[in-house]
Amino acid sequence: METNNQNSRRDFLVKSALAGAGLAFGSSMFASAPSSNKQTNTNNTQKLNSDMKKRKLGKLEVTELGYGCMNIAWAYGGPTSKKDAIQLIQRAYKSGIRFFDTAEIYGPFYSEEIVGEALKSYRNEVVIATKFGFDIDPDSGVRGGLKSEPKHIKSVVERMLKRLQTDHIDLLYQHRVDPNVPIEDVAGAVSDLVKEGKVKHFGLSEAGEATIRRAHKEFEVTAVQNEYSFWTRDPENEVLATCEELGIGLVPWSPVGMGYLSGQFAQGFPFRDNDLRVTAKFPRFTDENMMRNRPIVNILQKMAHEKNATPIQISLAWLLAKKPFIVPIPGTINLNHLDENNASVNVQLTPADMKTLEDAFAKETIYGSRAPEMLKEAHDIGVNFGTSSKGTHGKTPLRKK
């Protein structure tokens, strides 16, 4: 896993974090010695939690943290080797995680194949979630646009089952809302798959309030997977309340802000050439905005200092403390970072701690959109997406019960 490269990168990151923390509150959390009556930062970070608590996504029970399997295929560099990727997933399992998230587009197909291979011995003990929603050639892997016609959904699920080496998918998400297919048709197709026993639960990703309600009316939605983190609060506008009202779980993707909330990014950060934060030009990862958003990280670092934790652990603990139906799915290809993420369940934030974090956040401004415009176009605002005044979209009629 490019160990030497990661070590040199880590050296750069820690030095940057030290400088930033010093500016924030006078002394660095990394440099301060822990008091004798507290566990050291290292132990708190590395402790494996083999007895993770359970949470409910709708009626589906999962561990309070999941493992996001996108990064093993792509995103912040090239694909992780099969051997190392399997080791990561099995390490997550051994640390107590029983909820694994993948998608056909991750690779494409590579992530699903690795998840299937890594978890086949534990299949009855884990919850596997995957996603459809794109036109991907099954032979070449060439990706087209959004595609969620019922016939397509049913055909891709057959291929998913083979890659995952299983006879059922525990949670099947629509990866992005397709404006050309009524969400009722999508929900209906998944309900058919549930009746056939090939799928257990239905989910939506990057869906807005209106779409969630329409889908849930057609067929029970178990979980909504939207971007949500300490610096990305979009779900708090309507989606969070809708999920709570309808008994739907919320699964935050990118729960640590694509790594930014670690406090280890600074001007001149050595991104790899194929890192999507650079190639896709995510606005918050320009040199200017990484520096301008530093106060957000400082808030987390200050709380981390008080809790003898790390900023990443505080950001995950914050999500866990927000609502009991929130289950973050951080992903990493670094074993130490995996252990750090998992140990966030050992960090308890009191109502007073949460108020401190929220009050500090309210005073700050986030610079840069959460995604480039070309990607935001696929994010459902949930108002009139996929519908019209006559209750149909385009030439596709709404599914009839």
CORTACOR-V275408 format. One record per backbone hydrogen bond with DSSP energy under -0.5 kcal/mol. CO is the residue of the C=O (numbers start at 0). NH is the residue of the N-H. E is the energy in kcal/mol with one decimal. If there is no record, write none. Layout:
BEGIN
co/nh/e
CO/NH/E
CO/NH/E
END
This chain:
BEGIN
co/nh/e
1/5/-2.5
2/6/-2.6
3/7/-2.3
4/8/-2.2
5/9/-2.9
6/10/-2.2
7/11/-1.9
8/12/-2.5
9/13/-2.9
10/14/-2.0
11/15/-2.0
12/16/-2.6
13/17/-2.6
14/18/-1.9
15/19/-2.4
16/20/-2.9
17/21/-2.1
18/22/-1.6
19/23/-1.4
20/24/-2.3
21/25/-1.6
27/31/-1.7
34/37/-1.7
39/43/-2.5
40/44/-2.4
41/45/-2.6
42/46/-1.9
47/49/-0.8
52/63/-2.3
54/56/-0.5
54/61/-2.7
55/57/-0.8
56/59/-2.8
58/60/-0.6
59/56/-3.3
61/54/-3.1
63/327/-0.5
66/100/-2.3
69/72/-2.1
69/73/-1.7
71/79/-2.5
73/75/-0.6
74/275/-3.6
80/84/-2.9
81/85/-2.4
82/86/-1.8
83/87/-2.2
84/88/-2.2
85/89/-2.6
86/90/-2.1
87/91/-2.3
88/92/-2.1
89/93/-2.5
90/94/-1.5
91/96/-2.1
92/95/-1.7
97/126/-3.3
98/66/-2.3
99/128/-2.9
100/68/-3.0
102/105/-1.0
103/107/-0.6
103/108/-2.6
104/106/-1.5
105/110/-2.2
107/109/-0.5
108/112/-2.3
109/113/-2.4
110/114/-2.7
111/115/-2.6
112/116/-2.1
113/117/-3.1
114/118/-2.1
115/119/-0.8
118/121/-1.4
119/122/-0.7
121/124/-2.7
121/125/-0.7
122/125/-0.9
125/127/-0.5
126/99/-2.7
126/128/-0.5
127/169/-0.8
127/170/-1.6
128/101/-2.6
129/172/-2.7
130/103/-1.9
131/174/-3.9
132/146/-2.3
133/135/-1.1
134/143/-4.1
136/140/-2.2
141/136/-2.8
144/134/-2.7
148/151/-0.6
148/152/-2.5
149/153/-2.3
150/154/-1.6
151/155/-2.5
152/156/-1.9
153/157/-1.1
154/158/-1.2
155/159/-2.4
156/160/-2.4
157/161/-1.2
158/162/-2.3
159/163/-2.8
160/165/-2.1
161/164/-0.7
167/169/-0.5
168/199/-2.4
169/200/-0.6
170/129/-2.0
170/172/-0.6
171/202/-2.6
172/131/-2.2
172/174/-0.7
173/204/-1.7
176/178/-0.7
177/180/-1.6
181/184/-1.1
181/185/-1.5
182/186/-2.8
183/187/-2.2
184/188/-2.1
185/189/-2.2
186/190/-2.3
187/191/-1.8
188/192/-1.7
189/193/-2.2
190/194/-2.2
191/195/-1.6
192/197/-1.9
192/198/-1.1
193/196/-1.3
197/168/-2.3
200/171/-2.8
201/221/-3.3
201/222/-1.0
202/173/-1.7
203/224/-3.2
205/379/-1.8
207/211/-2.4
208/212/-2.5
209/213/-2.3
210/214/-2.7
211/215/-2.7
212/216/-1.8
213/217/-1.3
214/218/-3.0
219/201/-0.5
219/221/-0.5
221/248/-2.7
222/203/-1.9
223/225/-0.8
223/250/-2.8
224/205/-1.7
225/252/-1.6
228/231/-0.7
230/232/-0.5
231/228/-2.2
232/235/-2.1
233/236/-2.0
233/237/-0.5
234/239/-3.1
237/241/-2.1
238/242/-2.7
239/243/-2.1
240/244/-2.5
241/245/-2.4
242/246/-1.0
242/247/-2.7
248/223/-2.4
249/251/-0.7
249/326/-2.3
251/328/-1.5
252/227/-1.4
253/256/-1.7
254/229/-0.5
255/258/-0.5
255/260/-1.6
256/259/-2.2
258/261/-1.8
259/262/-2.0
265/268/-1.6
268/270/-2.0
271/274/-1.6
273/275/-0.5
274/277/-1.8
274/278/-2.8
275/279/-2.2
276/281/-1.4
277/280/-0.8
281/284/-2.1
282/285/-1.1
285/289/-2.5
286/290/-1.5
287/291/-2.4
288/292/-2.1
290/293/-1.2
292/295/-1.6
292/296/-0.9
293/297/-2.2
294/298/-1.4
295/299/-1.3
296/300/-2.7
297/301/-2.2
298/302/-1.7
299/303/-2.7
300/304/-2.3
301/305/-1.6
302/306/-2.0
303/307/-0.7
303/308/-2.6
309/313/-2.1
310/314/-2.5
311/315/-2.1
312/316/-2.6
313/317/-2.4
314/318/-1.3
315/319/-2.2
316/320/-1.8
317/321/-1.0
318/321/-0.6
318/322/-1.0
322/325/-1.3
324/249/-2.3
327/65/-2.5
329/67/-1.9
332/334/-0.5
333/337/-2.2
334/338/-2.1
335/339/-2.2
336/340/-2.9
337/341/-2.5
338/342/-2.0
340/343/-1.6
341/344/-1.4
342/345/-1.9
343/346/-1.6
345/347/-0.6
346/348/-0.6
347/349/-0.6
349/353/-2.5
350/354/-2.1
351/355/-2.3
352/356/-2.3
353/357/-2.7
354/358/-2.9
355/359/-1.9
356/360/-2.3
357/361/-2.3
358/362/-0.6
359/362/-0.9
360/363/-1.9
364/366/-0.6
365/367/-0.5
368/283/-0.6
371/374/-1.2
371/375/-2.2
372/376/-1.5
374/377/-1.5
375/378/-1.9
377/379/-0.7
381/209/-1.4
383/386/-1.4
387/390/-2.1
392/395/-1.8
394/396/-0.7
395/392/-1.2
END
